[in-house]
Amino acid sequence: MATSYYTPALEPRRQVHLANRYILRALGIQNRSIKETGLRAEIKRLTYRTINKARPFKSAKTPLSNYVTDLQLDPSAPNGMRTLKAPIPASFAMAS
């Protein structure tokens, strides 16, 4: 089971992560900080908002159904995981 929540305080974090994803990754920058405070974070948020307003970014095209696993939690297994005979869709991929 998973839960999610939204508060206005999460928006700056979201914008930093989106800037890292859509802008810095596209530029090939490897060291993408996720710090939410400071001048860099402010510049990232401003850049993301400006570009997204001019030409909105497209969301990822990878559907969740592409995620499969061949592992399952098993407390009786030596390392707490067991390998399945065949891959199955990950549990979060089946959420609707």
HUMOGI-V228664 format. One record per residue. N is the residue number from 1. RES is the residue in three letters. OMEGA is omega as a letter, one per 20 degrees, with the letter a starting at -180 (999 if undefined). D_FIRST is the distance of its C-alpha to the first C-alpha in Angstrom with 2 decimals. Layout:
n=(N N)
res=(RES RES)
omega=(OMEGA OMEGA)
d_first=(D_FIRST D_FIRST)
This chain:
n=(1 2 3 4 5 6 7 8 9 10 11 12 13 14 15 16 17 18 19 20 21 22 23 24 25 26 27 28 29 30 31 32 33 34 35 36 37 38 39 40 41 42 43 44 45 46 47 48 49 50 51 52 53 54 55 56 57 58 59 60 61 62 63 64 65 66 67 68 69 70 71 72 73 74 75 76 77 78 79 80 81 82 83 84 85 86 87 88 89 90 91 92 93 94 95 96)
res=(MET ALA THR SER TYR TYR THR PRO ALA LEU GLU PRO ARG ARG GLN VAL HIS LEU ALA ASN ARG TYR ILE LEU ARG ALA LEU GLY ILE GLN ASN ARG SER ILE LYS GLU THR GLY LEU ARG ALA GLU ILE LYS ARG LEU THR TYR ARG THR ILE ASN LYS ALA ARG PRO PHE LYS SER ALA LYS THR PRO LEU SER ASN TYR VAL THR ASP LEU GLN LEU ASP PRO SER ALA PRO ASN GLY MET ARG THR LEU LYS ALA PRO ILE PRO ALA SER PHE ALA MET ALA SER)
omega=(r r r r a r r r a a r r a a r r r r r a a a a r r r r r a a a a r r a a r a r a r r r a a r r a a a a r a a a r r r a a a r a a r a r r r r r r r a a r a a r r r r r r a r r r r a a r a r r 999)
d_first=(0.00 3.75 6.86 10.36 13.74 17.30 20.49 23.93 24.02 21.43 23.84 26.27 23.65 22.44 26.10 26.89 24.14 25.29 28.89 28.17 26.50 29.04 32.21 32.53 31.00 33.36 36.24 35.44 34.89 33.18 32.69 30.32 29.66 26.56 28.53 28.08 31.49 35.01 37.23 35.37 32.13 34.22 35.99 32.80 31.41 34.80 35.22 31.83 32.47 36.03 35.37 32.39 34.63 37.48 35.58 31.83 29.73 28.06 24.36 23.38 24.29 21.93 19.51 16.08 17.37 19.72 17.25 17.69 17.41 19.55 17.71 15.37 14.51 17.26 18.40 21.79 22.49 24.86 22.65 19.25 18.72 20.45 21.75 21.23 24.38 23.28 20.78 17.80 15.61 12.79 9.29 8.85 12.32 11.59 9.51 12.16)
